[in-house]
Amino acid sequence: MAGSREGLALATSRPCDRVSQSRELSPRWLALALGIGCGAGFALLGGLASTRGYGLRAVEALDSVYPGLARRRAGAVLGGLWGFLDGALGGLVVVWLYNRLR
């Protein structure tokens, strides 16, 4: 009879409760999501700096860490690539820590 109660509890529980208890975060998808987000942000910042002059100080400061990010269209593309790489690696570290400490 205890087995039927457990089955009933699983059948009446919400799907998100069962998923959150049994799944880890996927390193591949979180790295991809953070990489795309950071890459898009860097590319947008570089693009705005090259076309409108917006964010020049930020681009100059980031150029010391990410070589190639400059007030040019090519700099916006390089910034997007650096942002993708940095976001993806950061995402891998975050998800690895999360899954280990969970």
N, C-alpha and C positions, 0 to 999 in steps of 0.2 A: 504494500500500500504506500510505503514511503516513496517508491519509484514513480508511482503515478502522480504523487504530489510534486515531485521535482519536474516531471514532464509538464504538468499544468503550470508550474511557475515559469518555465521557459516559454511556454506557449503564450502566456499572458504578459510577459515582460516586454518592454519596448525594444525594438531592434537595436537602437543606438546603445542601450545598456549592455547587450551581449557583445557588440563589436568593440566597445571601448575597453572591455575587460580582457579581450583575447588578442588584440592586434598591436603590433609595434608600428612605429612610423617607418615609412619606406625611404631609405636614403636616396634612392634614385629620383623619386618624385619631388622630395623636398629640395634636393640640390638643384634640380631643374627649375623649380619654381623660384627659388631665391636667386639663382643665376639669371633667369630672365628678368626678374624685377630689378636687380641691381644693374644689370647691363642696360636695360631700358632707361633707368634713371641717369646713369652716366652718359649715355648717348644723347638723351634729351638735354642734359645740362651742357654738354659740349656743343650740341646743335644750337641751343639758345645763345651761348656765348659767341659762336661764330656768326650767327645771322643778326642778332639783336644787341649783342654786347651785354647780355644779362648774365650775372653770375661769374664775372671775370675773376674776382678774387678767389672764389671757390675753385675755379678751374686751375688757377695758378697754384693754389695750395695743394690740390690733388695731383697736379703734375709732378710734384716732388716725390710722391709715393707711387704713382702710376705713370711711368714714362710714356710719352706720346700723346697724352691727353692735353690738348692745346686748343687755342682759339682758331681752329681750322676745321673744315669738314672731315678731313682725314683724322684729325684729333678726336672728333666725336665718334668716329667708327672705332678707333683704337680704345677710346674710353669705354665704349660699349663692350668690347671684347674683354678688357681688363675687369670691368664690372661683372660680366658673366662669370669669368673665372674666379674672381674673389667671392662672389655670392654663392657659387656652386661649392667651392671648397669650404666656405663658412657653413653652408647648409649641411655638408657631410659631417663636419665636426659637431654641430649642434645635434643632429639626429643620432649620431653615435653616442654622444654623452647622454642624451635623453633615454635612448634604449637601454643603456648600461645602468643608469641610475634609477630606472623605473621600478 
